[in-house]
Amino acid sequence: MTQIVPSAEPITQSRTVERQVVGKATSDGAGVKLTRVLTQSLQRRLDPFLMLDAFGSDQPDDYIAGFPDHPHRGFETITYMIAGRMRHRDSAGHEGLLENGGVQWMTAGRGVIHSEIPQQEEGVMEGFQLWLNLPARDKMTAPWYRDFAVADLPGFVTDADVAVTVIAGESHGVTGAVTREATAPLYLDLHLPAGSRFTQALPTGLNAFVYVYRGAVSIADSSVPAQRMAILANDPEAEGVVIETTEAAKVLLIAGQPLNEPIAQYGPFVMNTEPEIYQALSDFREGRLA
Ligand code: MN
C-alpha cells in the first residue's frame, strides 16, 4: 500500500446519513457469536447487499466451533479477516487459509458446500462477512472463489494519510481486487488518522453505507460512533461522501448498484422466487448442489 494519490475526488456536497443502525447480537454456524449489522429487513434498502456480519472476540468459546459444512446458492460471500486465521474447504476440492488482513471472495452461483473453521485456539478473531447478491441471470453460474492475502490487495495512502484498501470497485483511480459489472460493488477499508478527511465519489443510483469499527467519524452533520452502520441517503445533489474525523477511526465504506429484482431467501439460499428456493432445497438434500 505505497502508492500516494491526490487526496481528492472533489466533492462539493456530501451524502447525508439517512439512518444509523445498531447490529443485532446473534450466533450462526456451530455457535459463533457475531453481530448482524445488515439484516434481512434492510435487503431492499441496501440492494444489492443481503447481509453484513461483524465478528470480533478474544474469547475462543465465541468462535472456536466455526462454520462446519453448509451450502450456499445464488449470491457471493466476501469474508474480510482483520485478525485471526480461518481455513476454508469446499465441495469442489478448493482449500484456502484466510488470515490477518486477507479477503476471500466466493461466488456461490449454482451451489457450493463449504466449511469455515478457525485455525487458532486463542487470541483475537475479528472480521466481516458481506453477502452480495447476483443478478437473476447469474444465480446459477459456476461457483468461483479466490483468496487474497493482505499483500495482494490494492491500496493507497492519501496526502491526508488515510490508508485505503480497495477490496472491490475503484477509488481515486485505484482498481480493487475484484470488480463486478452488474452490481458495481465498492468495498473500501479506510484507516483515518485523527483530524483527517476522505472523499469518495458515488453515483447517485448506488446504495451505500458506512460501518465504523474503531473510533468515530462525522458525515455531513451526523456523528457516527463505533459499531454503528450509517446508511447514506441517495441525495441527488451529492456527488459522493465526505468522511471526517477528530479521533483516529477505521471504517468500511460499501456501495453497490441495486438489482431491483425480487429477493427470495431461505437461510443460505438467495434466489428470486419461492419455486427456485424449493429447487435449491431439494438439490441440496439430494446431493446435486455440490
Ligand atoms: Mn458460508
Residues whose N, C-alpha, C, O or C-beta is under 5 A from the ligand:
A	BS01	MN	none
